[in-house]
Amino acid sequence: MNWQSLIDNRQRFFWLLQIAGWIGYALVNYIGSKVFEMRDIYVFVILLNAYAGCLMTVPLRYIYRKIWNASPWVLIIVVFGASYVTGTLWAVVQKFNLWEIYRHGYRPEEWFYYLQQGLDSVYIILCWSGLYFGVKYYQLLQSERQKALKATTMAHEAQLKMLRYQLNPHFLFNTLNAISTLILVKENKDANLMVSKLSDFLRYTLNTDPIKKVPLEQELHALMLYLEIERVRFDERLQVNVDVSEQAQQALVPSLILQPIIENAIKYAIAHMAEGGVIDIKAQVFANELLLEVGDNGPGTEIVNGQLVNAQGVGVANTQDRLKTLYENNYSFVLSHNTPSGLKVNLRVPFEKAVKK
């Protein structure tokens, strides 16, 4: 059992601190007895006093729990009153133990001698009460922090799921339009092939948790499924070059992080070129970072302050939002003009190696 789980178990944590605290009290008194050269039998007095203090402070816990939500003045009055009564009774027990054991049954002439030095005991019980409230407030603070963290995590996951699933209807709409066009021109064979590839691709997207990251090798496999769908539309007009290092293939990336970028390249570059075009996908690991690059040789577009001018799709903005949500400021997303023509997208994210199962 780790320390955090012990703190969360309030009942067990209380008894751990209660017993450890009174053992510490007994140890300090034992050291003091050696300084003042008390006889060895005084050890039994110390043990009985610590045991009595441990038992007599337990009811205080239940009293304080009853008044936990009371007003501050009520808390102060009850804490001081309960501590005074408990400390006074404990002082009587300590005197009895001392005289009965250490002084062999000595009895004082007056009963109020039992109450002498009772304020010292009251002070110790007040310290016990202060520690109890301090630990209690600490546990409440930790509980509230965990609730806030859990709420933040749930909101974070909900945002990621929303951004990831936003891609599916967007891509599905474009693909179904293409299938519809193929059916209208009676190219049923290509339409059937496209439906089959679309089924495989959607099965992958549904089986992949949008929260978890996947190896780049798996991401490239999904991209190939998507590109095979597009090849039905463009045939030989679409060429894809993939240059990914072996180390980069094992890097973890957000699922379908490259798909909207490639979709944009096809929609705004390849589709407008009668002779077709080329899409280059590159990936490498450098300085513990994964560097991804997607470029095309299309007509390109105007870029101002790193943003596309007159951009109508949601793919680029969606990708940036997902990266921001996942990596906060520890990433880069750069749009630039490709050479000699086209658009190039560079991504940089921390390198996380996939664990082989």
N, C-alpha and C positions, 0 to 999 in steps of 0.2 A: 504494500500500500504506500503510495507516495505522499508527500507532505501536503499537497493541495487537496487531495481527497480526504485527508485527515482533518484539515481545516473545515472542509465542507460538511463533515459529519460533526455537528455541533455537540451532540451528547458525548461522543468519545473525546472530542477535543477538550471539553470542559473538564472531564475527569483526568485527562492527561496533565493539563495545567494545574489542576487542584492538587493532585498527588505530588507532582514535581515541585510545586511551590512550597508545600509543607515539608517535604523532604529537605529542600533548601533551607527553610527556616530552622529545622532541627540541626542541620549541619553547621549553620552559623552559630547557633547556641552552643553546640558541642565545642567548636573552636574557642568560643568565649570562655567556656568552662575550663579549658586547658590553660588559658591565659591567667585565670584567677585561681588555678590550682584546686579545683573542686574535686571531691572524692569520686571514685569511679561509679558509685551508685547513682550519681547525679545524671548519668546517661538515661536511666529509666525515667527520671522526672522529665527530661527533655522529650523523650519519645512519647510519653503520655500527654504532655502539653501539646505537642504537634498533632497527635491523634485527636485530641479533644478539639483543637482549633479547626482541623479538617472537617470533623463531623458537625460542629456548631455553625460553620459558615455555609453548609449545604442548604439549609432552609432560606438563607438570604437570597440564593439564586431564584427560588420560586417566588419570593416576595417581590424581587425586582422585576421579574417577568410579568407579574400582575400589574405593576404600576408603570410598565414601560412606556405606554402611550399617554400617561398623565401629564399635567402641566409641569413646567420646570420647578415651580415652588413646591408642589406636592412631592416631586422627585427628591428635591433637596431635603425637605423635612423628613421624609420616610427613610432616606439613606442615612442621614445623621442619627435619627432616632433608633433605627434598627442596628446600626453599627455601635451606638452607645450601649444599648441593652446587651447585645451579643458580646461586646468587648468586656463589659462589666462581669457578666456571667462567666466568661472565659477566665477572667482574672481570679474569680473565686475558685475555679477548678485548679488553676495553677498553684494558688496558695495551698489548697488542700493537698495536692500531689507533693509539693515541696515539704510540707510539715509532716505528712503521713509517711513518706518514704525516706527523705533525706534527714529529717529530724526525729525519726522513730516515733511517730504518733504524737508530736507536740500539738497542744491546743492553745490558742491565744486566750487572754483574759476577756477580751471584748470581741463581739462578732464583727464589728466594722473593720477589724484588722484584715479581714478577708478582702476588703475592697481597696486596701492600700496599693498604690502604683497601678490602679485600674486604668488610668488614662493612657499608659503605655500600651495596654492591650487594645483599648479603643482606637488608638492611632494605627495599630497594625491592621485591625479590622477595616478601618476607613481606607487604608491602602489597598486591602483586598477588594473592597467595593469599587474603588477607582479603577483597578486593573480589570475587574469584571466588566464595567461599562466601557472601558477602552477597547477590550477585545471584542465585545458585542458590537460596538460601532464599526470596528474594523471589518468584522464579518459582514455586516450590512452593506458597507461600502464596497467590499469585494463582490457581493451578490449583485448590487446595482451595476457595477462595472461589467460583470459577466452578462447581465441582461442587455445592457447597452451594446456590448460587443456582439452578442447574438443577433440583436435587431439590425445592427449595421451589416453583419455578415449576410443575413437574410435579404436585406435590401440590395446588397452588392450582387448576390447570386441572382436575384430577380431581374436586376438590370442586365446582367450578362445574358440570361436566358432570353430576355426580350430582344436584345441586340442580335443574338445568334439566330433566333427563330424569325426575325424580321427578314433575313436573307431568303428563307425558304419560299414564301409566297412571291417574293420579288423574282427569284430565279424561275420558279414554277410558271409564273405568268408569261415570261418571255419564251420558255420552252413550249408551253401549250400553244402559244401563238404560232410558233414555227411548225409544230405538228399539224395544226389546223391548216396552215398554208400548204403543207405537203399533201394533205388529204384533198384539198380543193383542186390541186393540179394533178391529182390521181397518182401520186407517187406513194402508193400504199406500202411498198416494201420498205422504203426509207422511213415512212411514218411509223411502221411497226418496230423497226430497229431502234428508232428514237425513243419510243415508249418503253422498250425493254431496257435500254441504257438508263432512262430516267428512273425506272423502277429500282435499278441497282443503286443509283446514286441517292435516291431518297431513303432507301433502306439504310444506307450508311449514315446519313444525317440523323435519322431517327434513333439509330442504335448508339450514337455517340453522345455522351453527356456534354451539354454545352458549357458546363462549368469546368470540367477537367481538360487539361491539356493533353495533346496526343503527340507521338513522335512525328517528326517531319516526314519520315518515310511513309507513315500511314496517311499523312495529309497529302502527299504527292500521289499516292494511290487513288485517293478520292478525286484529286484534280484530274487524273487521267480518265476517270469515269465521266467527269463533267466534259472534258475535252472531246471524248469520243462521241458524246451527244452532239457537240457543236460541229464535229467533223461530218456528221450526217448532213448537216445544213451546208457546210462550206466545201466539203470534199477536199480536193487537193489545194484549195486556196488557203487553207490554214496549216501552218507549219509551227511546230513547237520544238524548241531546243532546251534540254534540261542539263544543267551542269551543277551538281550537288556533291560536295565532298562526303566521304564516308562518315566522318565525325559529325557533320551537320545533319545527316540523316537520323542520327540518334537524339537530336535536340528536341525538346518539348516545345510545342507551339499551340496557340489557341486553335481549336478545330475550325476548319474552313476560313482561316484568316486570309488566305490568298485568293480564294474563289471569287469574291466580288471584284478584286483588282483585275484578275484575268477576264472576268465577264465584261468589265468596262473596256478593256483592251480590244476584245472581240467586237463589242457593240459600237464603239466610237472610232476604232481604227481599222480592223480587218474587214468589217462589213462595208466600209466605204471605199475599199480598194478592189477594183475590178480584177486585178491579177492576184489578189490575195496578199497575205502578209505573214510575218514571222513574230512569234512571241518567245522571248528568252527568259528562262527561269534559272536563277543562280542562287547558290547558298554556300556559305562557308563559316567557319568559326575562327574568330580572331580576338585575342585579348579577353578571353572568357565571355565573348558576346557572339550571338548569332546574327550574321549579316545576310539579309534576304534581298534579292533584286528581281523585279519583274519589268521587262522592257518590251516595247513593240516598235515596228518601223512604219507606223501609220503616219497620217498627216500631222499629228500632234495637235496641241491646243495652247491657248494663252494661259500662262501661269503668273499670278500676282501674289506676292507674299506667301509663296508656298501653297496656294490654293488655286484650284481650277476655276477659270472664268466661265460663267454660264453653265456650270455643272448642274445637270438635272437629275441624275441618279442618286441613290442613297448609299451605294457601295463604298465609296471612299470615306464619306462621313461616318458611316457605320463602323468601318474598320478602325478609324481613328478613335471613335468612342470606346470601342472594345479594348483597344490598346491602353487608353487612358484609364479605364476602369480596372484592368488587370495589373498594369505596371506603374500606375500613377505617373511620375515624371521620369521613370527609369526606362525610357524607350525613345526612339526617334522615328519619324515618318516623314520622308522627304520626297516631294515631287519635283522632277526636273526634265529638261528636254534631252531626248536621246540623241545619239550621234549615229548616222548623219540626219535622221529624222525620227519622229515619234515621241513617245512619252516613256519616262522611266520612273519607277517607284522603288525607293530604297527603305527597307525596314531594319531597325536594329533593336534587339531585345536581349535580355540577359540569357546566357547559355545555361540551360538546365538539361542534364543528360537523363534520358529515359532509363528507367530501371527494367532490366530484362526479367521477365517472369518465367 
